[in-house]
Amino acid sequence: MANILLTGASRGIGAATRSLLTTSGHTVIGQSTSGDDGLLATDFAEPRAADALWEAALAAANGRIDVLVNNAGVFEAVDIAGSQDDFAATWARSHAINLQSAADLCRHAVLHFRAHGGGRIINVASRAGHRGDSPAHWHYAAAKGGMLALTKTIARGYALENILAFAITPGFTMTGMAEEYLASRGGDKLLADIPLGRVADAEEVAETIRWLAQDAPASLTGATLDINGASYVR
């Protein structure tokens, strides 16, 4: 069984993933901003926070991490007609949490995996990385698109070293973050855009992460798995 570092483990997709991976026999070192419930406290909005998390996770895992799951993220709106300061601050915060922290952890993971015969990286991106998002969320779509490019680059660069990288792109998932957005944007109208007729459950996304961490064949490296009820089909 694997030692798995999971970011954003306190709620939604992260909490479901933590539970499933644990019951599947893996050791999960989880992160949240507050650090409640036995999780490692890390605020990715702070510079170099991911570096400190990696070291703490490595110590908790007795020096060996086998799988990295980058799931932490924020989804915060900003009006382009508002102040430049608000626009810039929201972009900077989104970049730091949604992309830079994942890149920093991927760097540590690749270097660590090189010394230990390989490992797996799973980046939880978003449908928005493919098709864009609302006018108030340019930054979110841009960060998630960057995460997809990061995943592909790692997969192409390190496959021969048994370092595998996968991405998943959920659409709306029934978490607190999505519930608030659905309510604010008219849930019925948005649901009409999903052929399946409902948003994904967090447990469905968690099972996809578990499969990638445990069972996915090596030849799948570099792939992005969509989980959006056919609301965006590539």
Summary of the structure (lengths in Angstrom):
residues: 234
radius of gyration: 17.0
end to end distance: 33.7
largest distance: 50.7
contacts: 793
relative contact order: 0.15
helix: 49%
strand: 15%
